[in-house]
C-alpha cells in the first residue's frame, strides 16, 4: 500500500502515520527523516544536503525528489510506504508520479479554529523538557514532574496563523489526486483512536 497523508500542522498527521506504519508494517517516510538519515550516514546526497539543512535554507526541489526516489527504492518499501510532508506542491507530485504510483491519498482535515485551539493549549515543561497540555497541568505545573511550563514560540496564536498559511495543502495538489480518483478526506476533530478508525476504513477499501 503506497500512501500519502496530507494535512495541516496540528492535524495529528504524524501521529496517524506512526499508527498506520505499525499496524500495516510499512515505513513512515518524511523528508526531514530522509535528510537526517543521509547526513548521518554521510551518503553522497547527504554531503550535498548537509550544508543546506544546517544553514536553515530550503532543500532544492530536484535534490528532495532525488532523495525521496532513493528512499522509496529501499527494500523496506517493498510492500509500500506512507509519505508524510512530500509531495507538498504540484511540481513534486509530478516528480513522484514518474517514480511510483500511489494507491491512496488521504487528507486529514481539521478546521482552523480547532487547530489553533489544540496548538495553543500545548505547553512545554522547563524541567523535564516534555510536551504537555493545558488540560493536564496540576496547579498550573507539569503533571509529571511539577516543573514550570511555558508556551513554545511556535505555539503562540500569531505564529500558528503564519504556520498554517505557509504550510497549507495547495488546492491544485488535491485536484491532481482527485483527478486520479485516489483522493480521500477524513475529519480529525475526534480523538486519535477515532480518527484512526476513520482512516482504517479507507485503508481497507
Ligand atoms: Zn515536567
Boltz pocket constraint, residues with backbone or C-beta under 6 A from the ligand:
constraints:
  - pocket:
      binder: B
      contacts: [[A, 125], [A, 126], [A, 127], [A, 128], [A, 129], [A, 130], [A, 142], [A, 143], [A, 144], [A, 145], [A, 146], [A, 147]]
      max_distance: 6.0
